[in-house]
Amino acid sequence: MVQKAQVLQISRNIRLYSMIRKGWTVSGVIGLKGWLVTVLLGLWMEPVGGIDIQLVPQYPAVGQSVTLSVTGITGTIQTFSWFNGQTIDAENQILIYFLSSDSSKTIGTQYFFRARGLPNGSLLMTDLLVTDRGYYTVSVQTAQLHQASVNLTVYEKVSKPVITASTSQPKENDPVTLTCDTVNAESIQWGRRGAGLPSDVQQSSDNRSITFPQINRTDTGGYYCEAGNPISKDSSDTYTVTVNYGPEDLSVALLLECSAESVPLPTYRWMHNKTDLNISQSILRIENVTAFTLGEYTCAVENSVTGSTHAISVNVVGRECFCVTESLHVTGAVIAGIASGAVLGVVLIISASVFLYKRFRSPVREEQTGSSVDRQNPSADYYNVALAGKVNKVKEDSSYMELQFKSPDTYCALRR
């Protein structure tokens, strides 16, 4: 009975202290309850510092237990109380313990069954919930009344981050933003596989997103983000950024094929503007048609047994234009022009091959049969191409033709 009376007295003292904190006057309190003598001579007094609360473990997680361990207590503990909040108001009280052989406990309005007081004044909380987060305050009565508070954070594991982009088809020089979507993360780090982040990348204040002000083709690569908190971390899958650009640096390749009927197979020799190219194959590929690659191309064939040599020439004439556009967007007209040019190039190659074949086929047959046919068309656009040391072996005039791109828009280089 004595212990219960003391516990009741301590509870009253706490309520009285709460009322004084809320603005009640001392005389009002005395007139209301008549507790002046109890206040002055009892256990209640203004709380002092000197104690501290530590979380064990320091970073408690959902489902775990945590001890709000009280340290720095001097003297013998008579009673201690725990409160949910930063004040020791009666309505915030979780429990109050009177330390004796049977350690009597009184529960408060904020009591929950997962909370238990320990003999050293600490509070054990089991099966933590997210809703357990917040401030907790202890009041310890020794020769003096001590008070301390602690902020409890209950952590959850971070979810696997997912990267999203402001556009799935980034175009060069456009702004692009990557965002790392995750929950329960306190920190986020960004990286690029095999390289560092571009120097002009801008990161948001919480690091959840990075922005390329004007994305460049060199920014192409695999990006990832890593999210973490004190109890866990996880990394996103690699997000591949492919920067779209062009077309630019347009080039045209031209294929010339020389063929002849001959037994045994003839040997081939190519010349450009009468300069030997040291190419002994029947096909000549001009990788990039420029001003330096235009001109006369001559194919000479020789039968090593009959000693007969024939030659045919083709004149490649090109015209280059520069199409200036206001932006780098490819219009339908440009695409159509490129497609038309490609088709025309194929037609030219086929036509040249057929023409060469037809022009050269008949003379070879005549040579083999011993017959000859005189050319009767003086207006034809052909002329002889003399080969050094072989002039006396040429049996008929070399053929000549001209490949000219009729439309100036057939091939067009796009420039900024």
TAZI-V905675 format. One record per residue. N is the residue number from 1. RES is the residue in three letters. PSI is psi in degrees with one decimal (999 if undefined). D_LAST is the distance of its C-alpha to the last C-alpha in Angstrom with 1 decimal. Layout:
N;RES;PSI;D_LAST, N;RES;PSI;D_LAST
This chain:
1;MET;-36.9;95.9, 2;VAL;-43.0;95.4, 3;GLN;-44.2;91.9, 4;LYS;-36.5;90.9, 5;ALA;-39.7;92.2, 6;GLN;-41.4;90.2, 7;VAL;-43.7;87.0, 8;LEU;-38.9;87.7, 9;GLN;-39.9;88.2, 10;ILE;-41.0;84.9, 11;SER;-41.1;83.1, 12;ARG;-39.4;84.8, 13;ASN;-39.5;83.8, 14;ILE;-42.9;80.2, 15;ARG;-39.9;80.4, 16;LEU;-41.5;82.1, 17;TYR;-39.5;79.3, 18;SER;-41.8;76.7, 19;MET;-38.0;78.6, 20;ILE;-40.2;78.8, 21;ARG;-30.9;75.1, 22;LYS;2.1;74.6, 23;GLY;5.6;76.6, 24;TRP;142.4;80.2, 25;THR;156.1;82.8, 26;VAL;-42.9;85.4, 27;SER;-36.7;88.2, 28;GLY;-41.7;86.6, 29;VAL;-42.4;86.3, 30;ILE;-43.0;89.9, 31;GLY;-28.8;91.1, 32;LEU;-42.1;89.2, 33;LYS;-21.1;90.0, 34;GLY;36.3;92.5, 35;TRP;16.4;90.6, 36;LEU;-45.3;90.8, 37;VAL;-39.7;93.2, 38;THR;-40.3;91.1, 39;VAL;-43.0;88.0, 40;LEU;-34.5;89.7, 41;LEU;-11.7;91.7, 42;GLY;-155.0;89.8, 43;LEU;-20.2;86.8, 44;TRP;140.4;84.1, 45;MET;166.0;82.6, 46;GLU;127.8;79.2, 47;PRO;147.0;76.8, 48;VAL;166.3;75.8, 49;GLY;-154.7;73.0, 50;GLY;-13.0;73.4, 51;ILE;163.4;72.2, 52;ASP;161.1;68.8, 53;ILE;129.4;67.3, 54;GLN;143.2;65.2, 55;LEU;129.5;63.4, 56;VAL;107.6;64.5, 57;PRO;168.3;62.1, 58;GLN;-32.6;59.6, 59;TYR;79.2;57.0, 60;PRO;145.5;59.0, 61;ALA;163.4;57.4, 62;VAL;133.8;58.3, 63;GLY;-14.9;61.4, 64;GLN;178.0;62.6, 65;SER;155.1;65.4, 66;VAL;143.3;65.1, 67;THR;124.6;67.8, 68;LEU;88.9;67.6, 69;SER;124.5;69.6, 70;VAL;127.3;71.6, 71;THR;161.3;72.1, 72;GLY;14.3;74.0, 73;ILE;132.7;77.1, 74;THR;138.8;80.2, 75;GLY;179.8;83.7, 76;THR;130.3;84.9, 77;ILE;125.5;82.9, 78;GLN;-48.0;85.1, 79;THR;158.3;82.6, 80;PHE;149.8;78.8, 81;SER;147.6;76.7, 82;TRP;143.9;73.1, 83;PHE;148.4;71.0, 84;ASN;97.9;67.8, 85;GLY;-173.7;65.9, 86;GLN;2.1;66.0, 87;THR;162.1;69.5, 88;ILE;39.4;72.9, 89;ASP;147.6;73.7, 90;ALA;-37.2;76.2, 91;GLU;-10.5;73.9, 92;ASN;-1.9;71.4, 93;GLN;131.6;74.0, 94;ILE;-52.1;73.5, 95;LEU;165.3;76.7, 96;ILE;134.2;79.4, 97;TYR;137.3;81.4, 98;PHE;114.7;84.9, 99;LEU;118.4;85.4, 100;SER;-164.6;88.8, 101;SER;-33.7;90.4, 102;ASP;1.9;89.0, 103;SER;72.8;85.8, 104;SER;144.5;86.0, 105;LYS;137.3;82.8, 106;THR;130.4;82.1, 107;ILE;150.2;79.0, 108;GLY;-173.0;77.0, 109;THR;-20.9;75.0, 110;GLN;16.7;71.8, 111;TYR;145.4;73.4, 112;PHE;147.6;71.8, 113;PHE;-17.0;73.5, 114;ARG;0.8;70.8, 115;ALA;136.9;71.7, 116;ARG;132.1;74.6, 117;GLY;146.9;76.1, 118;LEU;156.3;77.0, 119;PRO;-25.6;80.0, 120;ASN;10.4;77.9, 121;GLY;-2.6;76.4, 122;SER;167.9;73.1, 123;LEU;126.0;71.7, 124;LEU;127.5;70.7, 125;MET;127.4;68.2, 126;THR;161.7;67.7, 127;ASP;58.8;65.3, 128;LEU;143.6;62.7, 129;LEU;160.1;60.7, 130;VAL;-33.4;57.5, 131;THR;-7.8;59.7, 132;ASP;-5.5;61.7, 133;ARG;149.0;59.0, 134;GLY;-172.9;60.1, 135;TYR;143.8;62.6, 136;TYR;141.1;66.1, 137;THR;138.9;68.9, 138;VAL;142.7;72.1, 139;SER;116.9;75.3, 140;VAL;128.2;77.8, 141;GLN;113.5;81.4, 142;THR;-130.2;83.2, 143;ALA;-20.8;85.3, 144;GLN;167.0;82.2, 145;LEU;118.9;79.7, 146;HIS;148.4;76.3, 147;GLN;140.6;73.0, 148;ALA;155.6;69.4, 149;SER;157.0;66.3, 150;VAL;146.5;63.5, 151;ASN;118.4;60.2, 152;LEU;123.2;60.0, 153;THR;125.5;56.7, 154;VAL;117.6;56.9, 155;TYR;149.9;53.8, 156;GLU;153.3;52.3, 157;LYS;144.1;50.2, 158;VAL;146.1;46.5, 159;SER;157.8;45.0, 160;LYS;123.8;42.5, 161;PRO;148.4;39.0, 162;VAL;129.2;36.4, 163;ILE;130.9;32.6, 164;THR;153.1;30.7, 165;ALA;151.8;27.0, 166;SER;-20.2;25.5, 167;THR;142.4;23.4, 168;SER;-13.5;24.2, 169;GLN;73.3;20.6, 170;PRO;137.8;18.4, 171;LYS;143.4;14.6, 172;GLU;136.2;12.4, 173;ASN;0.5;12.3, 174;ASP;151.9;15.2, 175;PRO;138.6;18.7, 176;VAL;136.1;21.2, 177;THR;131.9;25.0, 178;LEU;135.0;27.6, 179;THR;136.5;31.2, 180;CYS;108.9;34.4, 181;ASP;119.7;37.1, 182;THR;166.0;40.7, 183;VAL;156.2;44.0, 184;ASN;15.6;46.7, 185;ALA;138.7;44.2, 186;GLU;-17.5;44.7, 187;SER;147.2;41.8, 188;ILE;132.1;38.4, 189;GLN;144.1;36.5, 190;TRP;151.5;33.0, 191;GLY;167.6;31.9, 192;ARG;131.5;29.5, 193;ARG;125.5;31.1, 194;GLY;1.1;30.9, 195;ALA;165.1;28.9, 196;GLY;169.9;29.0, 197;LEU;144.1;27.1, 198;PRO;147.3;23.7, 199;SER;-24.7;24.3, 200;ASP;6.1;22.4, 201;VAL;134.8;24.3, 202;GLN;130.1;26.5, 203;GLN;143.0;30.0, 204;SER;167.1;32.1, 205;SER;-33.6;35.5, 206;ASP;4.9;37.4, 207;ASN;13.7;34.9, 208;ARG;-13.6;34.8, 209;SER;152.9;31.0, 210;ILE;145.4;27.9, 211;THR;132.9;24.5, 212;PHE;108.5;21.1, 213;PRO;-43.0;19.4, 214;GLN;93.2;15.9, 215;ILE;142.8;16.5, 216;ASN;157.2;14.9, 217;ARG;-26.9;15.3, 218;THR;-11.1;17.9, 219;ASP;-4.4;19.9, 220;THR;137.0;20.9, 221;GLY;-176.9;24.7, 222;GLY;121.9;28.1, 223;TYR;150.8;29.1, 224;TYR;160.0;32.7, 225;CYS;148.5;34.9, 226;GLU;123.3;38.6, 227;ALA;145.5;41.0, 228;GLY;162.5;44.4, 229;ASN;-179.9;47.5, 230;PRO;-18.3;50.8, 231;ILE;-9.1;52.2, 232;SER;163.8;49.2, 233;LYS;155.5;45.6, 234;ASP;155.1;43.3, 235;SER;147.4;39.8, 236;SER;164.7;37.3, 237;ASP;158.6;36.1, 238;THR;130.2;32.8, 239;TYR;117.4;29.8, 240;THR;123.4;26.9, 241;VAL;121.0;23.4, 242;THR;117.3;20.8, 243;VAL;124.2;17.2, 244;ASN;135.1;15.2, 245;TYR;170.8;11.6, 246;GLY;-175.0;9.9, 247;PRO;152.2;10.5, 248;GLU;168.7;8.6, 249;ASP;50.7;10.5, 250;LEU;136.8;12.6, 251;SER;157.1;16.1, 252;VAL;130.7;19.4, 253;ALA;137.2;22.8, 254;LEU;134.0;25.9, 255;LEU;121.6;29.4, 256;LEU;129.1;32.5, 257;GLU;129.1;35.9, 258;CYS;128.7;39.1, 259;SER;152.2;42.4, 260;ALA;148.7;46.1, 261;GLU;121.6;49.5, 262;SER;140.7;51.6, 263;VAL;117.8;54.5, 264;PRO;177.7;54.0, 265;LEU;140.5;50.2, 266;PRO;167.4;48.6, 267;THR;151.0;46.5, 268;TYR;153.3;43.0, 269;ARG;128.2;41.3, 270;TRP;141.0;37.7, 271;MET;146.9;36.7, 272;HIS;116.9;33.5, 273;ASN;45.0;34.2, 274;LYS;11.9;37.8, 275;THR;126.0;36.8, 276;ASP;130.4;38.2, 277;LEU;-3.7;35.6, 278;ASN;40.4;38.4, 279;ILE;121.9;37.6, 280;SER;20.3;40.8, 281;GLN;161.8;39.4, 282;SER;-16.6;39.3, 283;ILE;132.5;35.6, 284;LEU;123.9;32.8, 285;ARG;121.4;29.3, 286;ILE;106.1;26.4, 287;GLU;-41.3;23.7, 288;ASN;112.6;20.7, 289;VAL;111.1;21.2, 290;THR;-177.6;20.0, 291;ALA;-27.1;21.7, 292;PHE;-20.9;24.0, 293;THR;-6.2;25.1, 294;LEU;161.4;25.9, 295;GLY;-158.7;29.5, 296;GLU;129.0;32.9, 297;TYR;129.3;33.8, 298;THR;132.3;37.6, 299;CYS;122.6;39.5, 300;ALA;133.5;43.1, 301;VAL;149.4;45.6, 302;GLU;135.9;49.2, 303;ASN;119.9;52.2, 304;SER;-18.6;54.0, 305;VAL;-52.2;57.4, 306;THR;-20.3;57.4, 307;GLY;5.7;55.5, 308;SER;138.5;53.6, 309;THR;134.4;50.0, 310;HIS;155.2;47.5, 311;ALA;150.8;44.0, 312;ILE;145.1;41.2, 313;SER;152.8;37.9, 314;VAL;137.0;34.7, 315;ASN;118.7;32.1, 316;VAL;117.3;28.4, 317;VAL;126.8;26.2, 318;GLY;164.8;22.5, 319;ARG;125.1;19.9, 320;GLU;139.8;16.1, 321;CYS;156.4;13.6, 322;PHE;114.7;9.9, 323;CYS;118.2;9.0, 324;VAL;123.6;6.9, 325;THR;159.7;7.2, 326;GLU;-21.8;8.1, 327;SER;178.7;7.4, 328;LEU;6.1;6.9, 329;HIS;133.1;10.5, 330;VAL;122.4;11.7, 331;THR;167.1;14.1, 332;GLY;-35.9;17.5, 333;ALA;-40.4;17.0, 334;VAL;-43.6;14.2, 335;ILE;-43.4;16.5, 336;ALA;-40.3;19.4, 337;GLY;-42.4;17.8, 338;ILE;-43.8;17.2, 339;ALA;-42.9;20.7, 340;SER;-41.6;22.2, 341;GLY;-40.5;20.9, 342;ALA;-43.5;22.3, 343;VAL;-44.4;25.6, 344;LEU;-38.8;25.8, 345;GLY;-42.5;25.3, 346;VAL;-43.0;28.2, 347;VAL;-43.0;30.3, 348;LEU;-40.5;29.8, 349;ILE;-46.7;30.9, 350;ILE;-45.3;33.9, 351;SER;-43.3;34.9, 352;ALA;-41.1;34.8, 353;SER;-45.8;36.9, 354;VAL;-44.7;39.4, 355;PHE;-45.1;39.7, 356;LEU;-41.0;40.2, 357;TYR;-48.3;42.8, 358;LYS;-39.8;44.7, 359;ARG;-30.2;44.6, 360;PHE;-20.9;45.9, 361;ARG;-46.7;48.3, 362;SER;-46.0;50.9, 363;PRO;-35.8;51.4, 364;VAL;-41.6;52.0, 365;ARG;-41.8;54.6, 366;GLU;-35.9;56.3, 367;GLU;-39.4;56.5, 368;GLN;-32.6;58.2, 369;THR;-10.8;60.7, 370;GLY;3.7;61.5, 371;SER;160.7;60.6, 372;SER;149.8;58.1, 373;VAL;124.6;56.5, 374;ASP;143.7;55.6, 375;ARG;129.2;52.4, 376;GLN;11.8;53.3, 377;ASN;89.0;49.9, 378;PRO;-17.9;49.4, 379;SER;-4.1;46.4, 380;ALA;150.4;44.4, 381;ASP;59.4;41.3, 382;TYR;157.2;42.6, 383;TYR;162.6;43.7, 384;ASN;142.0;45.3, 385;VAL;111.8;43.5, 386;ALA;132.3;46.0, 387;LEU;133.1;46.0, 388;ALA;125.7;47.7, 389;GLY;-0.5;51.2, 390;LYS;7.9;50.9, 391;VAL;-39.9;51.4, 392;ASN;-9.4;55.0, 393;LYS;-11.4;54.0, 394;VAL;122.3;51.5, 395;LYS;-22.8;53.4, 396;GLU;165.2;51.2, 397;ASP;139.3;48.2, 398;SER;147.3;44.9, 399;SER;152.5;42.6, 400;TYR;137.9;39.3, 401;MET;166.3;36.5, 402;GLU;128.2;33.0, 403;LEU;115.1;29.9, 404;GLN;132.0;27.5, 405;PHE;109.4;24.5, 406;LYS;-33.2;25.6, 407;SER;128.6;22.5, 408;PRO;-10.8;19.4, 409;ASP;6.1;17.5, 410;THR;-47.1;19.1, 411;TYR;131.7;16.4, 412;CYS;128.8;12.8, 413;ALA;127.1;9.9, 414;LEU;125.8;6.8, 415;ARG;152.4;3.8, 416;ARG;999;0.0
